[in-house]
Amino acid sequence: MINQAIQQLRVLAEEAASAIAAAGTTAALDDVQIRYLGRKGAVAEQMKLMKGLTADERPRLGQAANETKLAIEAAIDARRTALLADEDARKLDQDRVDVTLPGRPRWLGAKHPVTQALEDITDIFRQLGFAIEEGPEIEDEWHCFDALNVPADHPARDAQDTFFISSTPDVDASNNRMILRTHTSPVQIRGMKNRTPPVRFIAPGRVYRNDKIDASHYPIFTQIEGLYVDKNVSFADLKGTLLAFARLYYGPNVNLRFRPSYFPFTEPSAEVDVSCSVCGGSGCRVCKQTGWVEVLGSGMVHPNVFRAVGYNPDEVTGFAFGMGIERIAMLKHGIDDIRLFYENDIRFLEQFA
Ligand code: DAH
């Protein structure tokens, strides 16, 4: 009886050994442990045979059972350690980060097409020796109109065209009301008052007009003003500067056309057309079949403007020009509605990235 029981324990130990070896996970190993070493497990089952044994047989079975238990325990511990190490290694392998892989490119956004045009044009004038000047968007009438020789009854000074900061412009007693600047030309005045000739700068910035919104009008838009004042500055300098600019911006083959015009702050004044860079001048949708597109206003600084800033018009001369950036960006990209610039629809903006 005792020998049979001890033999049975050996068989159990062998079975357990192969079950332990076959357990592929720590969970399967837990099952094996319960099956052999649990309170109702196979080893405990053998111990029940104690009852039928004599007093000196009992310790022998007890010792044999204990040894079997210890052996199975030791085998389970060893297997558990191995399985945990495997599981760790597998997890590490799965989570492996290959630091040598190139990064995934991320969409960084892009500059707005008006900003792009503004920066491109500013860069070109910087190359031509112009400084950059800035002025306030909330201006007074004197800088925006009076100093620029714009007569008191000029339609631009009407509330229909200009945003007044005061809510009741018509009853405002002061004759120098605050407004949103309608053009960047007042920066000419501020720039000249700040220094003595020679003066050469451009002034980029936002301007505001009380216009009805349509495909070519928006109450906010962007201009770049240019000014060059020195002794003996001539209309030829104006033409040469603008032609250099146009060829750097539109390409080496474009030409300019100067048409007589009128601005209160210049005399003589000219509107400037550039030969259509889209069709090369042969006529297309962008230039409305004329071969030319109007890009800016310009002229020789009016003597009254010099007087307003304390310059002597007998000593200095100068040229000035102003251009609308939205219009230039529209012509460049074939955009036919100015409102697109301010709706900020990502599908529109992405095209200029
Ligand atoms: N200020 C004018 C406008 O907003 C543009 C302009 C024309 C500016 C002629 C100038 C200039 O400096 O000489 O329409």
Residues whose N, C-alpha, C, O or C-beta is under 5 A from the ligand:
A	BS01	DAH	T182 H183 S185 G226 F263 T266 G297 S298 G299 A320 F321 G322
